[in-house]
Amino acid sequence: FLIITLIGLPWYVIEYLIHGQKFVDFALGFLFMARFQGVVAGHPGPWYYYFLAVILGFAPWSHFLPFSFWRTLKFKTLNPKQIQITKIQNPELLMLCFIVPVFIVFSIAKTKLPSYILPLYPFFAIIVGKLWADFLENQKDLRRGMLIANVLLAVVVALLIIGVIILGNNNYSGQYPILM
């Protein structure tokens, strides 16, 4: 927080000194609050918009994210009806403290663009990289989870192919059958 403040605060102070209250109204009112209250510049999206944006934007590694989060949280199954979260280590807690709040805040906002969550991608890469490092070190313990992740990839690819076929038929009814 201190590093981010040291980097960003001087710009805000200088802009305030130059423009005064107009800058505060624009920066906090329009650029920040207006995006939560309504759609700005014609960029709406449903609450699940960023789930789809991550699936496409983090491809081809996005299918490992659910298992990575599961491993990061270190769920421990006591029996089929009871799940306990074990102690989360500091590096893993740092990943979750950045990913989860940012993802939630931008999902609540009514204005959505894929680039808004772009700063999350390095953190996604770290948790997926940790999953792969653990898998390469001890394959037997993670084999089932990695198999499920790859089946998830197959499902996503199949859905994308079906979506392209449906959209192609609907949007290009004359040209699409000729291409097929």
C-alpha positions in Angstrom: 0.0 0.0 0.0 2.8 2.4 0.9 4.6 1.7 -2.4 1.4 2.3 -4.4 0.8 5.5 -2.5 4.3 6.8 -3.1 4.0 6.1 -6.8 0.5 7.4 -7.4 -0.1 10.2 -4.8 2.2 12.8 -6.3 0.3 12.8 -9.6 -3.0 13.3 -7.7 -1.6 16.1 -5.6 -0.1 17.9 -8.6 -3.4 17.6 -10.6 -5.4 18.9 -7.6 -3.0 21.8 -7.2 -3.3 22.7 -10.9 -7.1 22.1 -11.4 -8.6 22.2 -7.8 -12.1 20.9 -7.2 -12.7 20.3 -11.0 -10.1 17.5 -10.9 -11.7 15.9 -7.8 -15.1 16.0 -9.4 -13.8 14.5 -12.6 -11.4 11.9 -11.1 -13.6 10.7 -8.3 -17.0 11.6 -9.6 -16.9 10.7 -13.3 -13.9 8.3 -13.7 -14.7 6.3 -10.5 -18.2 6.7 -9.1 -20.0 7.0 -12.5 -18.8 3.6 -13.5 -20.5 2.0 -10.5 -23.7 3.9 -10.8 -24.3 3.5 -14.5 -22.8 2.5 -17.8 -20.2 4.9 -19.1 -19.2 5.1 -22.8 -21.5 2.2 -23.8 -19.6 -0.6 -22.1 -22.2 -2.6 -20.1 -21.8 -6.2 -19.0 -23.5 -8.7 -16.7 -22.1 -9.6 -13.3 -20.3 -12.7 -14.8 -18.6 -10.6 -17.5 -15.1 -10.9 -16.0 -15.4 -14.7 -15.6 -15.8 -14.9 -19.4 -13.1 -12.3 -19.9 -10.6 -14.3 -17.8 -11.5 -17.5 -19.6 -10.7 -15.9 -22.9 -8.0 -13.5 -21.8 -5.9 -16.0 -19.8 -6.2 -18.8 -22.3 -4.7 -21.3 -22.7 -4.1 -21.5 -19.0 -7.5 -20.4 -17.7 -8.8 -23.9 -17.3 -6.2 -24.4 -14.5 -7.5 -21.4 -12.5 -10.3 -23.2 -10.6 -7.9 -26.0 -9.4 -5.2 -23.3 -8.6 -7.6 -21.4 -6.4 -8.7 -24.6 -4.8 -5.1 -25.4 -4.0 -4.3 -21.9 -3.0 -7.1 -22.0 -0.4 -5.8 -25.4 0.7 -9.2 -26.9 1.2 -9.0 -30.1 3.3 -11.9 -32.5 2.9 -12.7 -34.2 6.2 -15.6 -36.1 4.8 -17.9 -35.6 1.9 -20.2 -33.2 3.9 -17.5 -31.3 5.7 -14.8 -29.1 4.3 -12.2 -27.2 6.4 -9.9 -24.5 5.2 -6.4 -25.0 6.5 -3.8 -22.3 7.3 -3.1 -20.1 4.3 0.6 -19.1 3.9 1.7 -15.5 3.4 2.5 -15.6 -0.4 -0.8 -17.4 -1.1 -2.7 -14.9 1.1 -1.1 -12.0 -0.9 -2.4 -13.5 -4.1 -5.9 -13.9 -2.7 -5.9 -10.4 -1.1 -5.2 -8.9 -4.5 -7.3 -11.1 -6.8 -10.5 -11.5 -4.9 -11.2 -7.8 -3.9 -10.3 -6.4 -7.3 -12.4 -9.1 -9.1 -15.4 -8.4 -6.9 -15.1 -4.6 -7.1 -14.9 -4.6 -10.9 -17.7 -7.2 -11.2 -20.0 -4.8 -9.2 -19.3 -1.9 -11.4 -21.8 -1.4 -14.2 -19.2 -0.3 -16.8 -17.0 -3.2 -17.8 -14.0 -3.6 -20.1 -11.6 -6.6 -20.2 -8.6 -4.3 -19.6 -9.9 -3.3 -16.2 -8.8 -6.6 -14.7 -5.6 -6.8 -16.7 -3.5 -6.2 -13.5 -4.8 -9.5 -12.1 -3.1 -11.6 -14.8 0.4 -11.8 -13.3 -1.3 -13.0 -10.0 -3.2 -15.6 -12.0 0.1 -16.7 -13.6 1.7 -17.0 -10.2 -1.0 -19.3 -8.8 -1.1 -21.4 -11.9 2.7 -21.6 -12.0 2.7 -22.8 -8.4 0.2 -25.5 -9.3 2.4 -26.7 -12.1 5.5 -26.6 -10.0 3.7 -28.7 -7.3 2.4 -31.1 -10.0 5.9 -31.6 -11.6 7.3 -32.2 -8.1 4.7 -34.7 -7.0 2.5 -35.8 -9.8 0.6 -38.5 -7.9 -1.2 -36.2 -5.5 -2.4 -33.8 -8.1 -3.2 -36.1 -11.0 -7.0 -36.1 -10.4 -7.2 -32.3 -10.2 -5.1 -31.8 -13.3 -7.3 -34.4 -15.2 -10.4 -32.4 -14.2 -8.8 -29.2 -15.3 -8.0 -30.7 -18.7 -11.6 -32.0 -19.0 -12.7 -28.5 -18.3 -10.6 -27.3 -21.1 -12.2 -29.8 -23.5 -15.7 -28.6 -22.4 -14.7 -24.9 -22.9 -13.3 -25.6 -26.4 -16.4 -27.6 -27.3 -18.6 -24.7 -26.1 -16.6 -22.3 -28.2 -16.9 -24.4 -31.3 -20.7 -24.7 -30.8 -20.9 -21.0 -30.2 -19.0 -20.2 -33.4 -21.3 -22.5 -35.3 -24.5 -21.0 -33.8 -23.3 -17.4 -34.3 -22.1 -18.2 -37.8 -25.5 -19.6 -38.8 -27.4 -16.7 -37.2 -25.3 -13.8 -38.3 -24.0 -15.0 -41.7 -26.9 -17.2 -42.9 -25.9 -16.8 -46.6 -22.1 -17.0 -46.4 -21.6 -19.5 -43.5 -23.1 -22.6 -45.2 -20.9 -22.0 -48.3 -17.8 -21.9 -46.0 -18.8 -25.1 -44.3 
